[in-house]
């Protein structure tokens, strides 16, 4: 259950000086769910339910997905059965074929979720990082671009390495692995585990242009692959906006994990493996995947869903989510605890900018359960 589902996005206006302005990053990518759920399903939990009778096929499929980060030694945490962290990146590289004509198209990572898996406590934590979160972008741990932009632009600037390091710097946590996936395989994955069960928060319908929309009714529903994709994509009709979409994405991930763990058969196994090789990239070696199958599966039973709450603000004509230092510190403390690390006070460019903006009248002390003018604390109509 989402432990912060009463929060809402707040809107305010803030003008920064030119040095802090966020440059234009090009055409925004469409709001599609990125199938990071494929990763959790296959890499962490699902295959362990069926043993390694298809080991050769699995190894062959995953060998095509392996892409380590340059200059980083392989993590030994999984082999030593230690808590690990994974950055799940969802990207849209095809957009129904429209972008197939663009050479080396990368785009932004519209979905970013930090996942911690602790085999000692048998707990998994998913922390969504809103794509519009204001952050300083890093290419590598020693290459700071000095650019203050939306965090999802890190992938466009420096691919997976930049996304990993920028997230590490923002939250003061180590990222042991990344997994990047494309949205095209969700329907196959969900169908292969017999569908997923979700608790729909409100009634709505959604579907691609020119296709029959999926209809969702408030309450418990069993979704097939296409319904799960539509359920995860909708944003504009959600009263919580992108935060609501993030919550539904985490719902689908959790449901896939539970369905996979309880499935009696794994139909379409080969087609799922084929889709992996075309739509997933990861820095996790296959032997680490094997170890996770054996030693981390218990963490699939206790999944904590969370997200970073920011203040929606227009800055130099662009929409950003400005995360308060208190909220960034909360997220950092929670993730570090799950990784067995002590608390540390955040001291990065984001916290320095927050202090600067507080001095200029940006109020981070309003109640996040209400809608306020962030400069005056006057409550406004919802």
Order of alpha helices (4+ residues) and beta strands (2+ residues): beta-alpha-beta-beta-beta-beta-beta-alpha-beta-alpha-beta-beta-beta-beta-alpha-alpha-alpha-beta-alpha-beta-beta-beta-alpha-alpha
